[in-house]
Amino acid sequence: MGTKSLCLLLASVLVAYYVYTPVPETIEERWKLMLINAGFRTVAHVAEFAEWLGLVHYMEVLMMITSIEYTAPISDENVTVTDTKFNNVPVRLYVPRKQSSGLKRAVIYIHGGGWCVGGSAMEPYDLLSRWTANELNAVVISIEYRLAPMYHFPVQFEDVYAVVKFFLQNSVLAQYEVDPNRICISGDSAGGNLAAAVAQQLLDDAEVKAKLKIQALLYPALQTLDLDLPSYKDNENKPILPKSLMVRFWSEYFTTDVSLKEAMASNRHVPAESSHLFRFVNWSNLLPEKFKKDHVYASPIYGSSRLGKKYPGFLDPRAAPLLADDTKLFGLPVTYVLTCQHDVLRDDGIMYVSRLRKVGIEVIHDHIEDAIHGALIFITSPTDLALGHRVANKYIKWLNMNL
């Protein structure tokens, strides 16, 4: 074998090794998913290297994906699209052109991205909002909240809450011809976290008269206490959200201090004085048997009280809605929770389903066995997957039937 042939062979082996990621046999388009995941991993490795060199922050490199996916607010024959501000927070507004005899429905959508990346103007989110507006003949408000690491909790929550509270005013609803009894709040991943937190906060806000009819939480991140759940262990290195990246997202939400990230990575970040909160995320009581598998619940190992005092946000229900007391869950609207089997956040959603049902909230749990985290962003070429379209269709169909 010649030198060139040997080099080509070695290069091919290295590329194959890099691209290959163990993907469950049940997932369709496995090789396409591997290629997409290889692209995500490449960006992550570049981010790590650039940060190590002191050139840019890790999340700034990841934001390249958001920038590449940017699409302008272009109206079409079905929907008028504009970028505007609600209560000084940027939003992308979708208003259907279709005439209707009565008032319209409305969906407030909050994008994912670990509170650090993503945006309402990304092509997949723009397309999803267009579909929602057109299929439901509904006004869609997609919120462009500020991101970490430039802004930390509670800024993201406050941005979203400010938009929701502004939109729910009778005068604003009337301006957009929206029925105050047919409003949904929805979000995926970190957006699902913010949607759940806002829905809880609205229950205690006497200034808000309009009530949410439904909430839709799509593979949401809901708790900061136990980052060693069965789903974190089972899916530690699965596409598209490995445990290491989720830990980084959580820690960056609160601070750039690496000590919190390191403590979260070892699951030793919760101080002993906050031990009472673990009852809200005790998966041995909240997960159905099929999701426990061979995992055995272990008592938490407590960390330094310094982190809890310095960064109390990770113990705040506005950042981790699963930490809300049962009394704070009464009155929540009909809830749709979508979870994915091959997702580190799977158990967060399932535990919330259990807790909401326990207090009498009507919950529809849509668990997808062959799905990965972030399925909804894979609906545009060249990274579109049949899974993404299937999940989007299920979500929009449920909204249409229940809103």
C-alpha positions in Angstrom: 0.0 0.0 0.0 1.4 3.4 -1.0 1.8 6.4 1.3 -1.1 8.3 -0.2 -3.4 5.3 0.1 -2.4 4.7 3.7 -3.0 8.4 4.5 -6.4 8.3 2.8 -7.3 5.1 4.8 -6.2 6.7 8.1 -8.1 9.9 7.4 -11.2 7.9 6.5 -10.9 5.9 9.7 -10.5 9.1 11.8 -13.5 10.8 10.1 -15.6 7.7 10.6 -14.6 7.5 14.2 -15.4 11.2 14.7 -18.8 11.0 12.9 -19.9 7.8 14.5 -22.0 8.3 17.7 -23.9 5.4 19.3 -27.5 6.0 18.2 -30.3 3.6 19.3 -31.5 1.3 16.5 -35.1 2.6 17.0 -34.2 6.1 15.8 -34.9 6.7 12.1 -32.3 8.4 9.8 -29.6 7.3 12.2 -26.7 8.2 9.9 -28.1 11.6 9.1 -28.5 12.3 12.8 -24.8 11.2 13.3 -23.7 13.7 10.7 -25.7 16.5 12.3 -24.4 15.6 15.7 -20.8 15.6 14.3 -21.4 19.2 13.2 -22.6 20.2 16.6 -19.6 18.4 18.2 -17.3 20.2 15.9 -18.6 23.6 16.9 -18.4 22.5 20.6 -14.7 21.5 20.1 -13.9 24.7 18.4 -15.6 26.6 21.2 -13.6 24.7 23.8 -10.3 25.4 22.0 -11.1 29.1 21.4 -12.0 29.5 25.1 -8.9 27.7 26.2 -6.8 30.1 24.1 -8.6 33.0 25.7 -10.0 34.2 22.4 -13.7 34.1 23.1 -16.2 32.7 25.5 -17.5 29.2 24.8 -21.1 30.4 24.2 -20.0 33.0 21.7 -18.8 30.3 19.4 -22.0 28.3 19.9 -23.9 31.4 18.9 -22.5 31.0 15.4 -25.2 28.4 14.9 -27.9 30.9 15.9 -26.4 33.5 13.5 -26.2 31.1 10.6 -29.8 30.2 11.1 -31.0 33.8 11.2 -34.0 34.6 8.9 -35.5 38.0 8.3 -39.1 38.8 9.3 -40.6 38.2 5.9 -44.4 38.1 5.6 -46.1 35.7 3.2 -49.6 35.1 1.8 -50.7 33.5 5.1 -49.0 35.4 7.9 -47.8 39.0 8.5 -44.4 38.8 10.3 -42.8 41.8 12.1 -40.1 42.4 14.6 -41.3 44.7 17.4 -41.1 45.2 21.1 -43.5 44.4 23.9 -42.6 46.3 27.1 -39.2 47.0 25.6 -38.4 43.4 25.0 -37.9 42.3 21.4 -40.5 39.9 20.0 -41.2 38.4 16.6 -44.9 38.8 15.9 -47.0 36.5 13.6 -50.5 37.7 12.7 -52.5 35.5 10.4 -54.1 37.2 7.3 -57.1 34.8 7.3 -60.3 36.5 8.1 -62.3 35.1 10.9 -65.8 35.7 12.3 -64.7 35.8 15.9 -61.6 36.6 18.0 -58.3 34.8 17.4 -56.4 32.4 19.5 -52.8 33.3 20.7 -49.6 31.4 21.4 -46.8 32.9 23.3 -43.6 31.0 22.3 -40.3 30.9 24.1 -37.3 29.4 22.2 -34.8 27.0 23.7 -31.0 27.1 23.7 -29.9 26.7 27.3 -30.6 30.4 28.2 -27.3 31.0 26.3 -28.0 30.5 22.6 -30.9 30.4 20.2 -33.3 33.0 19.0 -36.8 33.6 17.7 -35.4 34.5 14.3 -33.7 31.2 13.8 -35.1 29.5 10.7 -36.6 26.5 12.6 -38.4 28.7 15.2 -39.5 31.1 12.5 -41.0 28.2 10.5 -42.6 26.6 13.6 -44.3 30.0 14.5 -45.5 30.4 10.9 -47.0 27.0 10.9 -48.7 27.6 14.3 -50.1 30.9 13.2 -51.4 29.6 9.9 -52.8 26.2 11.1 -54.5 27.7 14.2 -55.3 31.1 12.7 -53.6 32.4 15.9 -51.4 35.3 16.8 -48.0 34.0 17.8 -45.6 36.0 19.9 -42.0 34.6 19.9 -39.9 36.2 22.5 -36.3 37.3 22.0 -35.1 37.4 25.6 -31.6 38.3 26.7 -29.0 35.5 26.9 -26.2 34.3 29.2 -23.3 34.8 29.7 -23.9 38.5 29.2 -27.0 38.3 31.3 -27.7 35.9 34.1 -30.9 34.7 35.9 -33.3 36.3 36.6 -32.9 38.5 33.5 -34.2 35.8 31.1 -37.2 35.1 33.3 -37.9 38.8 33.8 -37.8 39.5 30.0 -40.3 36.7 29.3 -42.6 37.7 32.2 -42.6 41.3 31.0 -43.7 40.3 27.5 -46.4 38.0 28.8 -47.8 40.5 31.3 -47.9 43.2 28.7 -49.6 41.0 26.1 -52.3 39.8 28.6 -53.6 43.4 29.1 -57.1 43.7 27.8 -56.2 46.7 25.6 -53.4 44.7 23.9 -55.5 41.6 23.4 -58.2 43.8 21.9 -55.7 45.5 19.6 -54.7 42.1 18.1 -58.3 40.8 18.3 -57.3 37.9 20.6 -59.8 36.0 22.7 -58.6 36.4 26.4 -59.9 32.9 27.1 -57.8 31.2 24.4 -54.2 31.9 25.2 -51.3 29.4 25.4 -47.8 29.7 26.7 -45.3 27.3 25.2 -41.6 26.7 24.9 -39.0 24.0 24.2 -36.1 23.0 26.5 -34.9 26.2 28.3 -38.0 27.9 26.7 -40.1 25.2 28.4 -38.4 26.0 31.7 -39.3 29.7 31.3 -42.9 28.9 30.2 -43.5 26.7 33.3 -41.9 29.3 35.6 -44.0 32.2 34.1 -47.2 30.1 34.3 -46.5 29.6 38.0 -45.7 33.2 38.7 -48.9 34.4 37.0 -51.0 32.6 39.6 -49.9 35.1 42.2 -50.1 38.2 40.1 -53.3 40.1 41.0 -52.6 42.6 38.2 -53.1 40.0 35.5 -56.8 39.4 34.7 -56.6 37.2 31.6 -55.8 33.6 32.4 -53.8 31.1 30.3 -56.0 28.4 28.9 -53.2 25.9 28.3 -49.4 25.5 28.6 -47.2 23.3 26.4 -43.8 22.3 27.7 -41.6 20.6 25.1 -38.7 18.5 26.6 -38.4 21.2 29.4 -35.5 21.7 31.8 -37.2 22.0 35.2 -34.8 21.3 38.0 -31.3 22.1 39.1 -30.9 19.9 42.2 -30.2 16.4 40.9 -28.1 16.3 37.7 -27.6 12.5 38.1 -31.1 11.3 37.3 -31.6 8.1 35.4 -32.1 10.1 32.2 -28.8 11.9 32.8 -27.0 8.6 33.2 -28.8 6.8 30.4 -28.2 9.7 27.9 -25.0 11.1 29.1 -23.4 11.1 25.6 -26.4 10.9 23.4 -27.0 13.5 20.7 -27.8 16.5 20.7 -27.5 17.4 24.4 -24.8 15.5 26.3 -24.8 15.8 30.1 -21.6 18.0 30.0 -23.3 20.6 27.8 -26.5 20.6 29.9 -24.4 21.1 33.0 -22.7 24.0 31.3 -26.0 25.6 30.3 -27.3 25.3 33.8 -24.2 26.9 35.4 -23.9 29.7 32.8 -27.5 30.6 33.5 -26.4 31.7 36.9 -22.7 32.7 36.7 -19.5 32.4 34.7 -17.8 31.2 37.9 -16.5 27.7 36.9 -16.7 26.5 40.5 -20.5 26.2 40.1 -20.1 24.2 36.9 -17.6 21.9 38.5 -19.8 21.4 41.5 -22.8 20.7 39.3 -20.8 18.2 37.2 -20.1 16.2 40.3 -23.7 16.7 41.6 -22.4 18.3 44.8 -23.7 21.8 44.4 -26.7 21.9 46.7 -26.0 23.0 50.3 -27.2 20.9 53.2 -29.4 23.7 54.4 -31.5 23.2 51.2 -31.9 19.5 51.7 -35.7 19.9 52.1 -36.0 20.8 48.4 -34.9 17.3 47.3 -38.4 15.9 48.1 -39.6 17.8 45.0 -37.2 16.0 42.7 -37.0 12.6 44.4 -37.2 10.4 41.2 -37.7 7.2 43.2 -41.1 8.5 44.1 -41.9 10.5 41.0 -40.8 8.3 38.1 -42.9 5.4 36.8 -41.1 2.0 37.1 -40.4 1.8 33.3 -38.1 4.8 33.6 -36.2 3.7 36.7 -34.8 0.5 35.0 -31.9 -0.8 37.2 -31.1 2.6 38.7 -31.0 2.8 42.5 -31.8 6.1 44.3 -28.9 7.4 46.4 -29.2 10.1 49.0 -27.8 13.4 47.8 -24.2 14.5 48.7 -24.3 18.1 49.8 -21.9 20.8 48.7 -20.6 24.0 50.0 -23.0 26.5 51.4 -20.9 29.2 49.7 -22.4 28.4 46.3 -25.9 28.5 47.6 -25.4 31.9 49.2 -23.4 33.3 46.3 -25.8 32.0 43.5 -29.2 31.5 45.1 -30.8 31.5 41.7 -30.3 27.8 41.2 -32.5 27.2 44.3 -35.3 29.5 43.0 -38.5 28.0 41.6 -38.4 30.8 38.9 -35.3 29.0 37.6 -36.3 25.5 38.5 -40.1 25.1 38.4 -40.0 21.6 40.0 -38.9 23.3 43.2 -42.3 25.0 43.6 -44.4 23.7 46.6 -47.6 21.8 45.8 -49.6 24.8 46.9 -48.0 26.8 44.1 -49.2 24.4 41.5 -52.9 24.7 42.1 -54.7 26.6 39.4 -52.2 25.9 36.6 -53.9 25.5 33.2 -54.3 22.3 31.3 -50.7 21.2 30.5 -49.1 19.3 27.6 -45.7 17.8 28.4 -43.6 16.3 25.6 -40.6 14.2 26.6 -38.0 12.3 24.6 -36.6 8.9 25.6 -33.1 9.7 24.5 -32.8 13.0 26.4 -31.0 14.0 29.6 -34.0 16.2 30.4 -36.5 13.3 30.0 -37.0 12.8 33.8 -37.5 16.5 34.5 -40.7 16.5 32.4 -41.9 13.2 33.7 -41.5 14.2 37.3 -43.5 17.4 36.6 -46.2 15.3 35.1 -46.4 13.3 38.3 -46.5 16.3 40.5 -49.1 18.2 38.5 -51.4 15.1 38.4 -51.0 14.7 42.2 -52.5 18.1 42.8 -55.3 17.6 40.3 -54.0 19.4 37.2 -55.1 17.9 33.9 -51.9 16.8 32.1 -51.4 15.2 28.7 -48.0 13.5 28.7 -46.7 12.7 25.2 -43.6 10.5 25.5 -41.8 9.8 22.3 -39.7 6.6 22.5 -37.6 7.2 19.4 -36.8 10.9 20.0 -33.8 12.9 21.0 -33.6 16.3 22.6 -34.1 19.3 20.4 -36.3 17.4 17.8 -38.3 20.5 16.9 -35.3 22.4 15.5 -34.7 19.8 12.9 -37.5 20.9 10.5 -35.5 22.9 8.0 -33.0 21.8 5.3 -30.3 20.6 5.3 -30.7 19.4 9.0 -34.4 18.4 8.7 -35.4 15.0 10.1 -38.6 13.1 9.8 -38.6 13.0 13.6 -38.7 16.8 13.7 -41.7 17.1 11.4 -43.5 14.4 13.3 -43.0 16.1 16.6 -44.0 19.5 15.2 -47.2 18.0 13.7 -48.1 16.4 17.0 -47.5 19.6 18.9 -49.5 21.8 16.5 -52.3 19.2 16.3 -52.6 19.2 20.1 -52.7 23.0 20.2 -55.4 23.1 17.6 -57.6 20.7 19.5 -57.2 22.2 22.9 -56.7 25.9 22.5 
